[in-house]
Amino acid sequence: MKFLSVISLIVSAVLAVFVYQNRQANAALVIQLQAVDSKNQELQAELSASRDEIAFLNDKILSMENTSLSGIADKANDAFLDGWESLIGIVGQELEQARKTIEEQRQGGTAKPGPEQRPNNSDT
């Protein structure tokens, strides 16, 4: 019976040492976890600040592109091309109208007054 008591005491001592080491390791891991969590929060704050700065710089670049000489030239070119396309469209419509008028004159045999033959109604 004394033998069982000694074995039981040895097993209890081994378990006590194991529990003590386990708690020490657990405490060290908790400290490491807190340090990692703190670093994570710092990095998140830095990332948020960086994103805000990037958004500000993108807005600034967009503003500079709109006010720069090349940006103004691009807008002017676009406006010129839009006007040119509109003019070409109107000329095309006028040519089509002139073709129809000429065709009607040929088919009807009656001479309708052309733009140069129409009376000048600029007084109205």
C-alpha positions as CSV (number, residue, x, y, z in Angstrom):
1,M,0.0,0.0,0.0
2,K,2.9,2.2,0.7
3,F,4.1,1.5,-2.9
4,L,0.7,2.7,-4.3
5,S,0.9,5.9,-2.2
6,V,4.4,6.6,-3.5
7,I,3.3,6.0,-7.1
8,S,0.2,8.1,-6.6
9,L,2.4,10.9,-5.1
10,I,4.8,10.8,-8.0
11,V,2.0,10.8,-10.6
12,S,0.4,13.8,-8.7
13,A,3.7,15.6,-8.7
14,V,4.2,15.0,-12.4
15,L,0.7,16.2,-13.1
16,A,1.2,19.3,-11.0
17,V,4.4,20.1,-12.9
18,F,2.6,19.5,-16.2
19,V,-0.3,21.8,-15.2
20,Y,2.1,24.5,-14.0
21,Q,4.0,24.4,-17.3
22,N,0.7,24.4,-19.3
23,R,-0.5,27.5,-17.4
24,Q,2.9,29.2,-18.0
25,A,2.7,28.5,-21.7
26,N,-0.9,29.6,-21.8
27,A,0.0,32.9,-20.2
28,A,2.8,33.4,-22.7
29,L,0.4,32.7,-25.6
30,V,-2.1,35.2,-24.2
31,I,0.6,37.9,-24.1
32,Q,1.6,37.1,-27.7
33,L,-2.0,37.2,-28.8
34,Q,-2.4,40.6,-27.2
35,A,0.7,41.9,-28.9
36,V,-0.5,40.6,-32.3
37,D,-4.0,42.1,-31.7
38,S,-2.4,45.4,-30.9
39,K,-0.3,45.3,-34.0
40,N,-3.3,44.3,-36.1
41,Q,-5.2,47.4,-34.8
42,E,-2.3,49.6,-35.6
43,L,-2.1,48.2,-39.2
44,Q,-5.8,48.6,-39.7
45,A,-5.6,52.3,-38.6
46,E,-2.6,52.8,-41.0
47,L,-4.5,51.1,-43.8
48,S,-7.5,53.3,-43.3
49,A,-5.4,56.4,-43.3
50,S,-3.7,55.2,-46.5
51,R,-7.0,54.6,-48.2
52,D,-8.2,58.1,-47.2
53,E,-5.0,59.5,-48.6
54,I,-5.3,57.6,-51.8
55,A,-8.9,58.8,-52.3
56,F,-7.8,62.4,-51.7
57,L,-4.9,62.0,-54.2
58,N,-7.2,60.5,-56.8
59,D,-9.6,63.4,-56.4
60,K,-6.7,65.8,-56.7
61,I,-5.4,64.1,-59.8
62,L,-8.9,64.2,-61.4
63,S,-9.1,67.9,-60.6
64,M,-5.7,68.6,-62.1
65,E,-6.6,66.6,-65.2
66,N,-9.7,68.7,-65.7
67,T,-7.9,72.0,-65.2
68,S,-4.6,71.1,-67.0
69,L,-3.9,72.4,-70.5
70,S,-4.2,68.9,-72.0
71,G,-7.5,68.3,-70.2
72,I,-8.9,71.6,-71.5
73,A,-7.5,70.8,-75.0
74,D,-9.2,67.3,-74.8
75,K,-12.5,69.0,-73.8
76,A,-12.2,71.5,-76.7
77,N,-11.4,68.7,-79.1
78,D,-14.4,66.8,-78.0
79,A,-16.6,69.9,-78.4
80,F,-15.2,70.6,-81.8
81,L,-15.7,67.0,-83.0
82,D,-19.3,67.0,-81.6
83,G,-20.0,70.3,-83.5
84,W,-18.4,68.9,-86.7
85,E,-20.5,65.7,-86.5
86,S,-23.6,67.8,-86.0
87,L,-22.7,70.0,-89.0
88,I,-22.0,67.0,-91.2
89,G,-25.4,65.5,-90.1
90,I,-27.2,68.7,-91.1
91,V,-25.4,68.9,-94.4
92,G,-26.4,65.3,-95.1
93,Q,-30.0,66.1,-94.3
94,E,-30.0,69.1,-96.5
95,L,-28.4,67.1,-99.4
96,E,-31.1,64.4,-99.0
97,Q,-33.8,67.1,-99.0
98,A,-32.3,68.6,-102.1
99,R,-32.3,65.2,-103.8
100,K,-35.9,64.7,-103.0
101,T,-36.8,68.1,-104.3
102,I,-34.9,67.5,-107.6
103,E,-36.5,64.1,-107.9
104,E,-40.0,65.6,-107.3
105,Q,-39.2,68.3,-109.9
106,R,-38.2,65.7,-112.5
107,Q,-41.3,63.5,-111.8
108,G,-43.8,66.4,-111.6
109,G,-42.3,68.3,-114.5
110,T,-43.1,71.6,-112.7
111,A,-40.3,73.8,-111.6
112,K,-40.5,74.5,-107.9
113,P,-38.5,77.5,-106.8
114,G,-35.1,76.5,-105.4
115,P,-33.4,78.3,-102.6
116,E,-31.9,81.0,-104.9
117,Q,-35.3,81.4,-106.7
118,R,-37.4,81.7,-103.5
119,P,-38.5,85.2,-102.5
120,N,-36.5,86.7,-99.6
121,N,-38.8,86.6,-96.6
122,S,-36.3,87.9,-94.1
123,D,-38.7,90.7,-93.2
124,T,-41.0,88.4,-91.3
